[in-house]
Amino acid sequence: MSDPLSPPEAAVRALNENHSLVKAAGLIGAATFSSRILGFIRDMVLARLFGATPAADAFFVAYRVPNLLRELFAEGSMSSAVIPVFTEYHAFRAKREAWELASAMFTTLLTVVTLITVIGILAAPGIVWLLAPGFHDEPSKLAMTTLLTRIMFPYLLFISLAALAMGILNSLRAFAAPALSPVFFNVFIIGCALFLSPTLPEPITGVAIGVVAGGAAQFAMQLPGLSLRGMLFGWRFQPGHPGVRRIGALIVPSLLGLSVTQVNITVSTILASFFAGGPTYLFYGMRLIQFPLGIFGVALATAILPTLSAQAARGSLDELRSTLGFGLRMILFIILPAMLGLILLRQPIVHLFFEHGSFSAADTAATAAAVLCYAVGLWAFAGVRIIVAAFYSLQDTATPALAAVAAVATNLVLALVLMRPLQHAGLALATALAAMVNGGILVAVLNRRLGGVDWWPVGRSAARALLAVVPVVLACLWVGGLEVWTREGEWMAKAVMLTVGIGLSVTGYVGAHALMRSEELEVLWGIVARRIGRGARGASSEGGGTNQ
């Protein structure tokens, strides 16, 4: 049923929803930023303690198993399937029915994923044999990878339940607790690496234990938010519940649709096992890519899905098209300078954050090569997140799945072609190119599905962003060319210069947009100005109360 609003009313609602969307994305982004900073500290700790040693290779290959399954069964398909259906229940049915759906989904998920976890632990030797063919001639490395896989498999159970809780809370427009939960994940890994690992015969197993404990903490910290909103899960084993069946039907094709990047990274990890240090270089390279992608791309996609789902539920396709276009414009506004910054400052960033202890200069060069090849596809990684959210809001998970199949096939072919001349960097480049293929297919289909999307504002926004990145390029080239990067030590000077480079880049980019009267910058500034205004009025009110 369409929403009968007059054009002025529709414009006002679209503006309000865009402002709410940006505020939600900002909240998620701020929480994600905290998590990513801790994630960097975690990676620096692991790089210092384990470098690119066989133990590190074994851990990162083993970690791909629960991480891939997390994307397939948890954060990817779970959130994308739960949010549209639960949003509809919450909007158009009694609160009791929404709670019953949440509880039935919790019980069903707990049962199914527990079974998968047990099977995974028993089948770990075979899984590792398939995932790490390059380890076949190294029995000790293969055995260590198998042990770590078994230790970390229960992480899948906790992160799946955490993803369900996140889907419910996001549907209720509660974003803070789900976004902050990964902070605890990183805290537990850092703590176990520093304090538990040294006490164990195989220190790397302490990190694996930290992964499981961190997953449990991610789920536990969201329970108070569910309780506050009357949605704390109960035990209702109803796999035949209509809502559960609908969510299940959406999950099946979306297993691949939203998780294509992780599938491609897993393919790269398998092939990278043939290169010494390959899995480690790809892991750290992708970690740097995930910093802007998580803070901006995933944050915006997480915030936009409930809005798109609500618009689709009430049949407001015009509003949905407008919100989708706005989301793509904001992605271009933020991701393009981040992409260029990573490309131009890749060597200083890897050197500053990771080249300590067991992590050598050669490891820095190899990781920087992976960053370069991943970074050329950063705009595609982020854009796909937004476009896929539009399909899922329409409860269409089949189309992203089909596009993902094409992208995975493209990645495999390109990886086999590029790995010989470029080694592990060729695998990263194949993943980036596959993301572009995936995005191109999805854009073409969605444009036809919605009867056209207004691409002119998106193109205009992209042109402004390309002009505005000129100061970013100049600042990064200056900082990257400084002699300080060729000298040993001097970490404080290097940190200062990297901070100066980033500060100049941001200032120049924002200034260029201000001169061009960028609509995206105006939206962001309007939100900041209103928040400052509310803070000032609150302070004035408190002052008045004190004087009375």
DODREN-934858 format. One record per residue (C-alpha): residue number from 1; residue in one letter; x negated, y negated, z. Coordinates in steps of 0.5 Angstrom, whole numbers, always signed. Each point is the difference from the previous one (the first is absolute). Layout:
BEGIN
<torvex NUM,A,<X,Y,Z>>
...
end
This chain:
BEGIN
<torvex 1,M,<+0,+0,+0>>
<torvex 2,S,<-3,-7,-2>>
<torvex 3,D,<-1,-5,+5>>
<torvex 4,P,<+5,-6,-3>>
<torvex 5,L,<-4,-6,+2>>
<torvex 6,S,<+0,-7,-4>>
<torvex 7,P,<-7,-2,-3>>
<torvex 8,P,<-2,-5,+5>>
<torvex 9,E,<+2,+5,+6>>
<torvex 10,A,<-4,+6,-4>>
<torvex 11,A,<-6,-5,+0>>
<torvex 12,V,<+0,-2,+7>>
<torvex 13,R,<+1,+7,+2>>
<torvex 14,A,<-6,+2,-5>>
<torvex 15,L,<-4,-6,+3>>
<torvex 16,N,<+1,+3,+7>>
<torvex 17,E,<-1,+7,-1>>
<torvex 18,N,<-7,-2,-4>>
<torvex 19,H,<-2,-4,+7>>
<torvex 20,S,<+2,+6,+4>>
<torvex 21,L,<-4,+5,-4>>
<torvex 22,V,<-6,-5,+0>>
<torvex 23,K,<+0,+0,+8>>
<torvex 24,A,<+1,+7,+0>>
<torvex 25,A,<-6,+1,-4>>
<torvex 26,G,<-4,-5,+4>>
<torvex 27,L,<+2,+4,+6>>
<torvex 28,I,<-2,+7,-3>>
<torvex 29,G,<-6,-3,-3>>
<torvex 30,A,<-2,-3,+7>>
<torvex 31,A,<+1,+6,+3>>
<torvex 32,T,<-4,+4,-6>>
<torvex 33,F,<-6,-5,+1>>
<torvex 34,S,<-1,+2,+7>>
<torvex 35,S,<+0,+7,-2>>
<torvex 36,R,<-4,-1,-6>>
<torvex 37,I,<-5,-3,+4>>
<torvex 38,L,<+0,+5,+5>>
<torvex 39,G,<-1,+5,-6>>
<torvex 40,F,<-6,-3,-2>>
<torvex 41,I,<-3,+0,+7>>
<torvex 42,R,<+2,+8,+0>>
<torvex 43,D,<-3,+0,-7>>
<torvex 44,M,<-7,-3,+2>>
<torvex 45,V,<+0,+4,+6>>
<torvex 46,L,<+1,+7,-4>>
<torvex 47,A,<-5,-3,-5>>
<torvex 48,R,<-5,-2,+5>>
<torvex 49,L,<+1,+7,+4>>
<torvex 50,F,<+0,+5,-6>>
<torvex 51,G,<-2,-4,-6>>
<torvex 52,A,<+1,+4,-7>>
<torvex 53,T,<-2,+6,+3>>
<torvex 54,P,<+3,+7,-1>>
<torvex 55,A,<+4,-1,+6>>
<torvex 56,A,<+3,-6,-2>>
<torvex 57,D,<+1,+3,-7>>
<torvex 58,A,<+4,+6,+3>>
<torvex 59,F,<+4,-5,+5>>
<torvex 60,F,<+2,-4,-6>>
<torvex 61,V,<+2,+6,-4>>
<torvex 62,A,<+4,+3,+5>>
<torvex 63,Y,<+3,-7,+2>>
<torvex 64,R,<+3,+0,-7>>
<torvex 65,V,<+5,+6,+1>>
<torvex 66,P,<+4,-3,+6>>
<torvex 67,N,<-1,-7,-3>>
<torvex 68,L,<+3,+3,-7>>
<torvex 69,L,<+6,+3,+4>>
<torvex 70,R,<+1,-6,+4>>
<torvex 71,E,<+1,-4,-7>>
<torvex 72,L,<+4,+6,-3>>
<torvex 73,F,<+5,+2,+6>>
<torvex 74,A,<-1,-6,+5>>
<torvex 75,E,<-1,-8,-2>>
<torvex 76,G,<+1,+1,-7>>
<torvex 77,S,<+6,+4,-2>>
<torvex 78,M,<+3,+0,+8>>
<torvex 79,S,<+0,-8,+0>>
<torvex 80,S,<+3,-1,-7>>
<torvex 81,A,<+5,+6,+1>>
<torvex 82,V,<+2,-2,+7>>
<torvex 83,I,<+1,-8,-1>>
<torvex 84,P,<+5,+0,-6>>
<torvex 85,V,<+5,+5,+3>>
<torvex 86,F,<-1,-2,+8>>
<torvex 87,T,<+1,-7,-3>>
<torvex 88,E,<+7,+2,-3>>
<torvex 89,Y,<+2,+4,+6>>
<torvex 90,H,<-2,-6,+5>>
<torvex 91,A,<+4,-5,-4>>
<torvex 92,F,<+6,+3,-2>>
<torvex 93,R,<+1,+5,+5>>
<torvex 94,A,<+1,+1,+8>>
<torvex 95,K,<-7,-1,+4>>
<torvex 96,R,<+2,+7,+3>>
<torvex 97,E,<-1,+3,-7>>
<torvex 98,A,<-6,-3,-2>>
<torvex 99,W,<-3,+2,+7>>
<torvex 100,E,<+2,+7,-2>>
<torvex 101,L,<-3,+0,-7>>
<torvex 102,A,<-7,-2,+4>>
<torvex 103,S,<+1,+5,+5>>
<torvex 104,A,<+2,+6,-6>>
<torvex 105,M,<-6,-3,-4>>
<torvex 106,F,<-5,+0,+6>>
<torvex 107,T,<+2,+7,+2>>
<torvex 108,T,<-1,+3,-7>>
<torvex 109,L,<-6,-3,-1>>
<torvex 110,L,<-3,+2,+6>>
<torvex 111,T,<+2,+7,-2>>
<torvex 112,V,<-3,+0,-7>>
<torvex 113,V,<-6,-3,+1>>
<torvex 114,T,<-2,+4,+6>>
<torvex 115,L,<+1,+6,-4>>
<torvex 116,I,<-5,-3,-6>>
<torvex 117,T,<-5,-2,+6>>
<torvex 118,V,<+0,+7,+2>>
<torvex 119,I,<-1,+3,-7>>
<torvex 120,G,<-5,-6,-2>>
<torvex 121,I,<-4,+2,+6>>
<torvex 122,L,<+0,+8,-2>>
<torvex 123,A,<-1,-2,-7>>
<torvex 124,A,<-6,-5,+1>>
<torvex 125,P,<-6,+4,-3>>
<torvex 126,G,<+4,+1,-6>>
<torvex 127,I,<+2,-7,+0>>
<torvex 128,V,<-7,-2,+1>>
<torvex 129,W,<-3,+4,-5>>
<torvex 130,L,<+5,-3,-6>>
<torvex 131,L,<-2,-7,+3>>
<torvex 132,A,<-7,+0,+0>>
<torvex 133,P,<-3,+5,-5>>
<torvex 134,G,<-7,-4,+0>>
<torvex 135,F,<+0,+3,+7>>
<torvex 136,H,<+0,+7,-2>>
<torvex 137,D,<-8,+1,+0>>
<torvex 138,E,<+0,-3,+7>>
<torvex 139,P,<+3,+5,+5>>
<torvex 140,S,<-1,-4,+6>>
<torvex 141,K,<+3,-6,-3>>
<torvex 142,L,<+6,+4,-3>>
<torvex 143,A,<+1,+2,+7>>
<torvex 144,M,<-1,-6,+4>>
<torvex 145,T,<+6,-3,-5>>
<torvex 146,T,<+4,+5,+1>>
<torvex 147,L,<+0,-1,+8>>
<torvex 148,L,<+1,-7,-1>>
<torvex 149,T,<+6,+1,-4>>
<torvex 150,R,<+3,+5,+5>>
<torvex 151,I,<-1,-5,+6>>
<torvex 152,M,<+3,-6,-4>>
<torvex 153,F,<+6,+4,-3>>
<torvex 154,P,<+5,-2,+6>>
<torvex 155,Y,<-1,-7,-2>>
<torvex 156,L,<+5,+1,-6>>
<torvex 157,L,<+5,+1,+5>>
<torvex 158,F,<-1,-6,+4>>
<torvex 159,I,<-1,-5,-6>>
<torvex 160,S,<+6,+3,-3>>
<torvex 161,L,<+4,-1,+6>>
<torvex 162,A,<-3,-7,+1>>
<torvex 163,A,<+2,-1,-8>>
<torvex 164,L,<+7,+1,+2>>
<torvex 165,A,<+0,-4,+6>>
<torvex 166,M,<-3,-6,-5>>
<torvex 167,G,<+6,+1,-5>>
<torvex 168,I,<+5,+0,+5>>
<torvex 169,L,<-3,-7,+3>>
<torvex 170,N,<-1,-3,-6>>
<torvex 171,S,<+7,+1,-2>>
<torvex 172,L,<+2,-3,+6>>
<torvex 173,R,<-5,-6,-2>>
<torvex 174,A,<-4,+2,+5>>
<torvex 175,F,<-8,+0,-2>>
<torvex 176,A,<-4,-2,+5>>
<torvex 177,A,<-1,+7,+4>>
<torvex 178,P,<-1,+4,-6>>
<torvex 179,A,<-5,-5,-3>>
<torvex 180,L,<-4,+0,+6>>
<torvex 181,S,<+0,+7,+1>>
<torvex 182,P,<-6,+2,-4>>
<torvex 183,V,<-4,-5,+5>>
<torvex 184,F,<+1,+6,+5>>
<torvex 185,F,<-2,+5,-5>>
<torvex 186,N,<-7,-4,-1>>
<torvex 187,V,<-1,-1,+7>>
<torvex 188,F,<+0,+8,+2>>
<torvex 189,I,<-4,+2,-6>>
<torvex 190,I,<-5,-6,+2>>
<torvex 191,G,<+0,+3,+7>>
<torvex 192,C,<-1,+7,-1>>
<torvex 193,A,<-6,-1,-5>>
<torvex 194,L,<-3,-4,+5>>
<torvex 195,F,<+1,+3,+7>>
<torvex 196,L,<+3,+7,-2>>
<torvex 197,S,<-5,+2,-6>>
<torvex 198,P,<-6,+0,+4>>
<torvex 199,T,<+2,+5,+5>>
<torvex 200,L,<+2,+5,-6>>
<torvex 201,P,<-5,+5,-3>>
<torvex 202,E,<+3,-2,-7>>
<torvex 203,P,<+1,-8,+1>>
<torvex 204,I,<+4,-1,-6>>
<torvex 205,T,<+6,+4,+3>>
<torvex 206,G,<+1,-5,+5>>
<torvex 207,V,<+2,-5,-6>>
<torvex 208,A,<+5,+6,-2>>
<torvex 209,I,<+3,+0,+7>>
<torvex 210,G,<+1,-8,+0>>
<torvex 211,V,<+3,+1,-7>>
<torvex 212,V,<+6,+4,+4>>
<torvex 213,A,<+0,-4,+6>>
<torvex 214,G,<+1,-6,-4>>
<torvex 215,G,<+6,+3,-4>>
<torvex 216,A,<+3,+2,+6>>
<torvex 217,A,<-1,-8,+3>>
<torvex 218,Q,<+3,-2,-7>>
<torvex 219,F,<+7,+3,+1>>
<torvex 220,A,<+0,-1,+8>>
<torvex 221,M,<-1,-7,+0>>
<torvex 222,Q,<+6,-1,-5>>
<torvex 223,L,<+5,+4,+5>>
<torvex 224,P,<+1,-7,+4>>
<torvex 225,G,<+3,-3,-6>>
<torvex 226,L,<+5,+5,-2>>
<torvex 227,S,<+2,+1,+7>>
<torvex 228,L,<+1,-8,+1>>
<torvex 229,R,<+5,+0,-7>>
<torvex 230,G,<+4,+7,+3>>
<torvex 231,M,<-4,+4,-6>>
<torvex 232,L,<-4,+4,+5>>
<torvex 233,F,<+0,+7,-3>>
<torvex 234,G,<+4,+6,+3>>
<torvex 235,W,<+0,+7,-2>>
<torvex 236,R,<+5,+2,-6>>
<torvex 237,F,<-2,+5,-4>>
<torvex 238,Q,<+4,-1,-6>>
<torvex 239,P,<-4,+1,-6>>
<torvex 240,G,<+7,+0,-4>>
<torvex 241,H,<+2,-7,+2>>
<torvex 242,P,<+2,-4,-6>>
<torvex 243,G,<-5,-6,+1>>
<torvex 244,V,<-6,+5,+2>>
<torvex 245,R,<+2,+4,-7>>
<torvex 246,R,<+0,-7,-4>>
<torvex 247,I,<-7,-2,+3>>
<torvex 248,G,<-3,+7,-1>>
<torvex 249,A,<+3,+0,-7>>
<torvex 250,L,<-4,-7,-1>>
<torvex 251,I,<-6,+3,+4>>
<torvex 252,V,<-1,+5,-5>>
<torvex 253,P,<-2,-4,-6>>
<torvex 254,S,<-3,-6,+4>>
<torvex 255,L,<-5,+5,+2>>
<torvex 256,L,<-5,-2,-6>>
<torvex 257,G,<+3,-6,-2>>
<torvex 258,L,<-2,-5,+6>>
<torvex 259,S,<-6,+4,+1>>
<torvex 260,V,<-3,+0,-6>>
<torvex 261,T,<-6,-4,+2>>
<torvex 262,Q,<-2,+5,+6>>
<torvex 263,V,<+1,+6,-5>>
<torvex 264,N,<-5,-3,-5>>
<torvex 265,I,<-5,-1,+6>>
<torvex 266,T,<+1,+7,+2>>
<torvex 267,V,<-2,+2,-7>>
<torvex 268,S,<-6,-5,+0>>
<torvex 269,T,<-2,+3,+7>>
<torvex 270,I,<+0,+7,-3>>
<torvex 271,L,<-4,-2,-6>>
<torvex 272,A,<-5,-4,+5>>
<torvex 273,S,<-2,+6,+4>>
<torvex 274,F,<-4,+2,-6>>
<torvex 275,F,<-4,-7,+2>>
<torvex 276,A,<-4,+0,+6>>
<torvex 277,G,<+3,-6,+4>>
<torvex 278,G,<+6,+0,-5>>
<torvex 279,P,<+6,+1,+5>>
<torvex 280,T,<-3,-5,+5>>
<torvex 281,Y,<-2,-6,-6>>
<torvex 282,L,<+7,+1,-2>>
<torvex 283,F,<+3,+0,+7>>
<torvex 284,Y,<-3,-7,+2>>
<torvex 285,G,<+1,-3,-7>>
<torvex 286,M,<+7,+1,+0>>
<torvex 287,R,<+0,-2,+8>>
<torvex 288,L,<-2,-7,-3>>
<torvex 289,I,<+6,+0,-5>>
<torvex 290,Q,<+5,+2,+5>>
<torvex 291,F,<-2,-6,+4>>
<torvex 292,P,<+4,-5,-5>>
<torvex 293,L,<+4,+5,-2>>
<torvex 294,G,<+3,+2,+7>>
<torvex 295,I,<+0,-7,+2>>
<torvex 296,F,<+4,-3,-6>>
<torvex 297,G,<+2,+5,-5>>
<torvex 298,V,<+3,+5,+5>>
<torvex 299,A,<+2,-5,+5>>
<torvex 300,L,<+4,-3,-5>>
<torvex 301,A,<+3,+6,-3>>
<torvex 302,T,<+2,+3,+7>>
<torvex 303,A,<+4,-7,+1>>
<torvex 304,I,<+3,+0,-7>>
<torvex 305,L,<+3,+7,+0>>
<torvex 306,P,<+5,-2,+6>>
<torvex 307,T,<+2,-6,-4>>
<torvex 308,L,<+1,+3,-7>>
<torvex 309,S,<+4,+6,+3>>
<torvex 310,A,<+5,-4,+3>>
<torvex 311,Q,<+1,-4,-6>>
<torvex 312,A,<+0,+7,-4>>
<torvex 313,A,<+5,+2,+5>>
<torvex 314,R,<+5,-6,-1>>
<torvex 315,G,<-1,+0,-8>>
<torvex 316,S,<-4,-6,+0>>
<torvex 317,L,<-4,+1,-6>>
<torvex 318,D,<-2,-7,-2>>
<torvex 319,E,<-2,-1,+7>>
<torvex 320,L,<-4,+6,+0>>
<torvex 321,R,<-4,-2,-7>>
<torvex 322,S,<-1,-7,+4>>
<torvex 323,T,<-3,+3,+6>>
<torvex 324,L,<-4,+5,-4>>
<torvex 325,G,<-3,-6,-5>>
<torvex 326,F,<-2,-3,+7>>
<torvex 327,G,<-3,+6,+3>>
<torvex 328,L,<-5,+0,-7>>
<torvex 329,R,<-1,-7,+0>>
<torvex 330,M,<-3,+0,+8>>
<torvex 331,I,<-4,+6,-2>>
<torvex 332,L,<-3,-3,-6>>
<torvex 333,F,<-1,-6,+5>>
<torvex 334,I,<-4,+3,+5>>
<torvex 335,I,<-3,+7,-3>>
<torvex 336,L,<-4,-4,-6>>
<torvex 337,P,<-5,-4,+4>>
<torvex 338,A,<-1,+6,+5>>
<torvex 339,M,<-1,+4,-6>>
<torvex 340,L,<-5,-4,-3>>
<torvex 341,G,<-3,-1,+7>>
<torvex 342,L,<-1,+7,+1>>
<torvex 343,I,<-4,+1,-7>>
<torvex 344,L,<-4,-6,+1>>
<torvex 345,L,<-2,+1,+7>>
<torvex 346,R,<+0,+8,+0>>
<torvex 347,Q,<-7,+1,+2>>
<torvex 348,P,<-1,-6,+5>>
<torvex 349,I,<+7,+3,+4>>
<torvex 350,V,<-3,+7,+0>>
<torvex 351,H,<-7,-1,+2>>
<torvex 352,L,<+3,-5,+6>>
<torvex 353,F,<+5,+5,+2>>
<torvex 354,F,<-3,+7,-1>>
<torvex 355,E,<-7,+0,-1>>
<torvex 356,H,<-2,+2,+7>>
<torvex 357,G,<-3,+6,+3>>
<torvex 358,S,<+0,+6,-4>>
<torvex 359,F,<+4,-4,-6>>
<torvex 360,S,<-6,-2,-5>>
<torvex 361,A,<-1,-5,-5>>
<torvex 362,A,<+1,+5,-6>>
<torvex 363,D,<+7,+2,+4>>
<torvex 364,T,<+1,-8,-1>>
<torvex 365,A,<-1,+0,-7>>
<torvex 366,A,<+4,+6,-1>>
<torvex 367,T,<+6,-2,+4>>
<torvex 368,A,<+0,-7,-3>>
<torvex 369,A,<+0,+3,-7>>
<torvex 370,A,<+7,+4,+2>>
<torvex 371,V,<+3,-7,+3>>
<torvex 372,L,<-1,-3,-7>>
<torvex 373,C,<+3,+6,-4>>
<torvex 374,Y,<+6,+0,+5>>
<torvex 375,A,<+1,-8,+0>>
<torvex 376,V,<+1,+0,-7>>
<torvex 377,G,<+7,+3,+1>>
<torvex 378,L,<+2,-3,+7>>
<torvex 379,W,<+5,-5,-4>>
<torvex 380,A,<+3,+7,-2>>
<torvex 381,F,<+0,+4,+6>>
<torvex 382,A,<+4,-6,+4>>
<torvex 383,G,<+4,-2,-6>>
<torvex 384,V,<+2,+8,+0>>
<torvex 385,R,<+2,+0,+7>>
<torvex 386,I,<+5,-6,-1>>
<torvex 387,I,<+3,+3,-7>>
<torvex 388,V,<+1,+7,+3>>
<torvex 389,A,<+4,-4,+6>>
<torvex 390,A,<+5,-2,-5>>
<torvex 391,F,<+1,+7,-3>>
<torvex 392,Y,<+1,+3,+7>>
<torvex 393,S,<+5,-6,+2>>
<torvex 394,L,<+4,+3,-5>>
<torvex 395,Q,<-1,+7,+3>>
<torvex 396,D,<-3,+2,-7>>
<torvex 397,T,<-7,+4,+2>>
<torvex 398,A,<+0,+4,-6>>
<torvex 399,T,<-3,-5,-5>>
<torvex 400,P,<-6,-2,+5>>
<torvex 401,A,<-1,+7,+0>>
<torvex 402,L,<+0,+1,-7>>
<torvex 403,A,<-5,-6,-1>>
<torvex 404,A,<-4,+3,+5>>
<torvex 405,V,<-1,+6,-3>>
<torvex 406,A,<-2,-3,-6>>
<torvex 407,A,<-5,-5,+4>>
<torvex 408,V,<-3,+7,+3>>
<torvex 409,A,<-1,+3,-6>>
<torvex 410,T,<-4,-6,-3>>
<torvex 411,N,<-4,-1,+7>>
<torvex 412,L,<-2,+8,-1>>
<torvex 413,V,<-2,-1,-8>>
<torvex 414,L,<-4,-7,+2>>
<torvex 415,A,<-3,+3,+6>>
<torvex 416,L,<-3,+6,-4>>
<torvex 417,V,<-2,-5,-6>>
<torvex 418,L,<-3,-5,+5>>
<torvex 419,M,<-3,+4,+5>>
<torvex 420,R,<-6,+2,-4>>
<torvex 421,P,<-3,-7,-2>>
<torvex 422,L,<+2,-4,+6>>
<torvex 423,Q,<+1,+6,+6>>
<torvex 424,H,<+4,-2,+6>>
<torvex 425,A,<+1,-7,-3>>
<torvex 426,G,<+3,+3,-6>>
<torvex 427,L,<+5,+4,+4>>
<torvex 428,A,<+2,-7,+4>>
<torvex 429,L,<+1,-3,-7>>
<torvex 430,A,<+4,+5,-2>>
<torvex 431,T,<+5,-1,+6>>
<torvex 432,A,<+0,-7,-2>>
<torvex 433,L,<+2,+1,-7>>
<torvex 434,A,<+5,+5,+2>>
<torvex 435,A,<+4,-5,+4>>
<torvex 436,M,<+0,-5,-6>>
<torvex 437,V,<+3,+6,-4>>
<torvex 438,N,<+5,+1,+6>>
<torvex 439,G,<+2,-7,+0>>
<torvex 440,G,<+1,-1,-7>>
<torvex 441,I,<+5,+6,-1>>
<torvex 442,L,<+4,-3,+6>>
<torvex 443,V,<+0,-7,-2>>
<torvex 444,A,<+3,+2,-7>>
<torvex 445,V,<+5,+5,+3>>
<torvex 446,L,<+3,-5,+6>>
<torvex 447,N,<+0,-6,-5>>
<torvex 448,R,<+5,+5,-4>>
<torvex 449,R,<+4,+2,+6>>
<torvex 450,L,<+1,-7,+3>>
<torvex 451,G,<+2,-2,-7>>
<torvex 452,G,<-6,-5,+0>>
<torvex 453,V,<-4,-3,+5>>
<torvex 454,D,<-2,-8,+0>>
<torvex 455,W,<-7,+1,-2>>
<torvex 456,W,<-1,-7,-1>>
<torvex 457,P,<-1,-3,+7>>
<torvex 458,V,<-5,+7,+1>>
<torvex 459,G,<-4,-2,-6>>
<torvex 460,R,<+0,-8,+2>>
<torvex 461,S,<-3,+3,+7>>
<torvex 462,A,<-5,+4,-3>>
<torvex 463,A,<-3,-6,-4>>
<torvex 464,R,<+0,-4,+6>>
<torvex 465,A,<-4,+5,+4>>
<torvex 466,L,<-5,+1,-6>>
<torvex 467,L,<-1,-7,+0>>
<torvex 468,A,<-1,-1,+8>>
<torvex 469,V,<-5,+6,+0>>
<torvex 470,V,<-5,-4,-3>>
<torvex 471,P,<-2,-3,+7>>
<torvex 472,V,<+0,+7,+3>>
<torvex 473,V,<-5,+2,-6>>
<torvex 474,L,<-5,-6,+1>>
<torvex 475,A,<+0,+1,+8>>
<torvex 476,C,<-1,+8,-1>>
<torvex 477,L,<-6,-1,-5>>
<torvex 478,W,<-3,-5,+4>>
<torvex 479,V,<+0,+4,+7>>
<torvex 480,G,<-1,+7,-4>>
<torvex 481,G,<-7,-3,-3>>
<torvex 482,L,<-3,-3,+7>>
<torvex 483,E,<-7,+3,+1>>
<torvex 484,V,<+3,+2,+7>>
<torvex 485,W,<+3,+7,-2>>
<torvex 486,T,<-7,+2,-3>>
<torvex 487,R,<-3,-1,+7>>
<torvex 488,E,<+0,+6,+6>>
<torvex 489,G,<+4,-2,+6>>
<torvex 490,E,<+2,-7,+1>>
<torvex 491,W,<+7,+3,+1>>
<torvex 492,M,<+3,-7,+3>>
<torvex 493,A,<-2,-4,-6>>
<torvex 494,K,<+3,+5,-4>>
<torvex 495,A,<+7,+0,+3>>
<torvex 496,V,<+0,-8,+1>>
<torvex 497,M,<-2,+0,-8>>
<torvex 498,L,<+6,+5,-2>>
<torvex 499,T,<+5,-4,+5>>
<torvex 500,V,<-2,-6,-4>>
<torvex 501,G,<+1,+3,-6>>
<torvex 502,I,<+7,+2,+1>>
<torvex 503,G,<+2,-6,+4>>
<torvex 504,L,<-3,-4,-7>>
<torvex 505,S,<+4,+5,-4>>
<torvex 506,V,<+7,-1,+4>>
<torvex 507,T,<-1,-7,+0>>
<torvex 508,G,<-1,-1,-7>>
<torvex 509,Y,<+5,+5,-2>>
<torvex 510,V,<+6,-4,+4>>
<torvex 511,G,<-3,-6,-2>>
<torvex 512,A,<+1,+1,-7>>
<torvex 513,H,<+7,+3,+1>>
<torvex 514,A,<+2,-6,+4>>
<torvex 515,L,<-2,-4,-6>>
<torvex 516,M,<+4,+4,-5>>
<torvex 517,R,<+6,-1,+5>>
<torvex 518,S,<+0,+8,+1>>
<torvex 519,E,<+7,+3,+2>>
<torvex 520,E,<-3,+5,+3>>
<torvex 521,L,<-4,-4,+5>>
<torvex 522,E,<+6,-5,+1>>
<torvex 523,V,<+4,+6,+3>>
<torvex 524,L,<-6,+2,+4>>
<torvex 525,W,<-1,-7,+2>>
<torvex 526,G,<+7,-1,+2>>
<torvex 527,I,<+0,+6,+4>>
<torvex 528,V,<-6,-3,+4>>
<torvex 529,A,<+3,-7,+1>>
<torvex 530,R,<+7,+3,+3>>
<torvex 531,R,<-4,+4,+5>>
<torvex 532,I,<-4,-6,+2>>
<torvex 533,G,<+6,-4,+0>>
<torvex 534,R,<+3,+5,+5>>
<torvex 535,G,<-6,+1,+4>>
<torvex 536,A,<+0,-8,+1>>
<torvex 537,R,<+7,-1,+1>>
<torvex 538,G,<+0,+6,+6>>
<torvex 539,A,<-6,-4,+3>>
<torvex 540,S,<+4,-6,+0>>
<torvex 541,S,<+6,+3,+3>>
<torvex 542,E,<-5,+3,+5>>
<torvex 543,G,<-3,-6,+2>>
<torvex 544,G,<+7,-4,+0>>
<torvex 545,G,<+2,+6,+5>>
<torvex 546,T,<-6,-1,+5>>
<torvex 547,N,<+1,-8,+0>>
<torvex 548,Q,<+7,+1,+2>>
end
